[in-house]
Amino acid sequence: QVHLMESVGGVVQPGKSLTLSCAATRPIYSANTMGWYLQAPGKERELVADHTTIPNSGYTTNYVDSVKCRFTISRDNAKNTVYLQMNDLKPEDTAVYYCKLKSRVVEVWGQGTLVTVSS
């Protein structure tokens, strides 16, 4: 059984940066996607960005339009960890951020971490 351990979010001023991390408790050797989703109050959970690794072939990344040029997703496979670097944060980025791991045989969510962008 694999679990995801997310870093703590927090309160950030508009225009500032924050990096979230999400570590899987064991390596996944098959092709898999680790991604970040957000859920704002009263809204559905939606994709922010994801990172798909295909062993021996490389990786691809995908971003929702609203975060392109501000957020960067990256991954350290040696640490089984995916990162979301968030720059130029805006109040509308306030949400609970969830990490997700999906492969052919597993789909698991992190517990969620609250990010509040406020002055």
C-alpha positions in Angstrom: 0.0 0.0 0.0 1.4 3.4 -0.9 0.5 6.6 0.8 1.2 10.3 0.0 2.7 12.7 2.5 2.1 16.4 1.7 4.0 19.3 3.1 2.2 21.9 5.2 0.7 24.9 3.2 0.1 28.1 5.1 -0.7 31.8 4.7 1.1 33.7 2.0 0.9 37.3 0.9 -0.2 38.1 -2.6 2.7 38.1 -5.0 4.8 35.8 -2.9 5.9 32.2 -3.5 5.3 28.9 -1.9 6.5 25.3 -2.7 4.5 22.3 -1.9 5.9 18.8 -1.8 4.3 15.4 -1.9 6.2 12.2 -1.1 5.1 8.7 -1.9 5.9 6.2 0.8 7.4 3.7 -1.7 8.7 3.9 -5.2 6.4 3.3 -8.2 8.3 1.6 -11.0 5.7 1.6 -13.7 4.5 4.5 -15.7 2.6 6.9 -13.4 1.3 10.3 -13.0 1.7 12.5 -9.9 -0.4 15.7 -9.9 -1.7 18.5 -7.8 -5.4 19.4 -7.6 -7.1 22.3 -5.7 -10.5 22.6 -4.2 -11.7 26.1 -3.4 -14.5 26.6 -0.9 -17.8 25.6 -2.4 -16.2 24.3 -5.6 -15.3 21.1 -7.2 -11.8 19.7 -7.0 -9.8 20.5 -10.2 -6.5 19.8 -11.7 -3.7 22.3 -11.3 -0.7 20.4 -12.9 0.5 16.9 -13.3 3.8 15.1 -14.2 3.8 11.8 -16.0 6.8 9.6 -15.8 7.3 6.8 -18.3 10.3 4.6 -17.3 13.2 4.8 -19.8 11.2 7.3 -21.9 11.1 10.5 -20.0 8.3 12.6 -18.7 5.6 15.1 -19.7 3.9 17.9 -17.7 0.5 19.4 -18.0 -0.8 22.7 -16.5 -4.2 24.3 -16.3 -4.2 27.7 -18.2 -4.7 29.8 -15.0 -1.3 28.7 -13.6 0.9 28.6 -16.6 3.9 30.9 -16.3 3.3 31.0 -12.5 3.4 27.4 -11.2 6.0 24.8 -12.0 5.6 21.1 -11.3 8.8 19.0 -10.9 9.7 15.6 -9.6 12.6 13.8 -7.9 12.1 10.1 -8.6 15.0 9.2 -6.3 12.9 10.6 -3.5 9.5 9.6 -4.9 8.5 13.2 -4.5 6.7 15.7 -6.6 6.9 19.5 -6.0 4.6 22.4 -7.0 6.4 25.7 -7.0 3.9 28.5 -6.9 5.0 32.0 -7.8 3.1 35.3 -7.9 0.3 33.8 -5.8 -3.1 35.5 -6.0 -6.0 35.5 -3.6 -7.9 33.3 -6.0 -5.3 30.6 -5.5 -6.6 30.1 -2.0 -7.7 26.5 -1.7 -6.9 23.1 -0.3 -4.3 21.5 -2.5 -4.3 17.7 -2.9 -1.6 15.5 -4.3 -2.6 12.4 -6.4 -0.7 9.4 -7.6 -2.1 7.3 -10.4 -0.7 4.3 -12.2 -2.1 1.3 -13.9 -2.6 -0.5 -10.5 -2.9 2.3 -7.9 -4.7 5.6 -7.4 -4.2 7.4 -4.2 -4.8 10.9 -2.8 -2.9 12.9 -0.2 -4.7 14.4 2.8 -4.8 17.9 1.4 -3.0 21.0 2.6 -4.5 24.5 2.9 -2.9 27.4 1.1 -4.3 30.8 1.9 -3.3 33.8 -0.1 -4.1 37.0 1.9 -2.5 40.2 2.9 
